[in-house]
Amino acid sequence: MLHLCQKLVELYESSFPGVAVGLNVAESVESVPSGESLIWQTVHPLNTRQKQQLTEHFGSEAREIPIAIEGVVVITNPSNPIDDLSADQLRAIYSGKVGNWKEIGGRDAAIRLYSTEAMVGGSLFFTELVLHGEEIDTAMRGFANAKETEKAVAQDSNGIGLIPLPAERDVKYPRIRRMTGGPGIEASSENIRTVRYPLSAYVYWDFAKERPEAVSRLLSFTISAPGQLAVQAAGYYPLNPGDRTRAPAMLGDRPENARRENARR
């Protein structure tokens, strides 16, 4: 999550010399400082209580726009006979509650866990929406990048791994079921970008309705074509054209202003 912000701010500051944006880490809405110049990043839409809290912090109504799409892609060894996994099974595997493939219909062999470190160490999406706050199994082996994770799983017949984007075809991509008994969804780019894939979700920015022009410029830049390139550079999926078309209205921009801004880009 911090890496995504860093990429966006880095490109923004290089595009507008003299502009500086500060980045801070806050563990909860309660710990967010007060002020109209703040933006809060989250991996799920605000609930009623959070919106009220941020409204108090911001000093005016809290608004929200999606800025990117995050995906967690599950990979297994090509020899693994399992073609589908439910989100519950994945949580049980990565929390250490299921340690043998036979427990979920596979062969009698110990499951070996792999991941790109950022996927579980820094991904609120995975820890909150997949693990439901449970601790990751300490037996998991983390790698610095997705290529190393993929290579490890490709060489381990009993391995399972997590990467941010579909990669090479030397690994298997089991379909993921949102719930037990539901349909398995492939980890295709289309399914992730439409958030149909169960392990994909929007990343949101929350901000004050009454805010300085500097904040509005950063928000507009983030959903622009250059901003979405930074999103991709951070390992996330860019917004769909429909999302970007709706974003100016969510920012509170008047249609004629949005058209002029798009024309300049």
Secondary structure, 3 states (H helix, E strand, C coil): CHHHHHHHHHHHHHHCCCCCCCCCCCCCHHHCCCCCCCEEEECCCCCHHHHHHHHHHHCCCEEEEEEEEEECEEEECCCCCCCEEEHHHHHHHHCCCCCEHHHHCCCCCECEEEEEHHHHHCCHHHHHHHCCCCCCCCCCEEECCHHHHHHHHHCCCCEEEEECCCCCCCCECCEEECCCCCCEECCCHHHHHCCCCCCEEEEEEEEECCCCHHHHHHHHHHCCHHHHHHHHHCCCECCCHHHHHHHHHHHCCCHHHHHHHHHHC
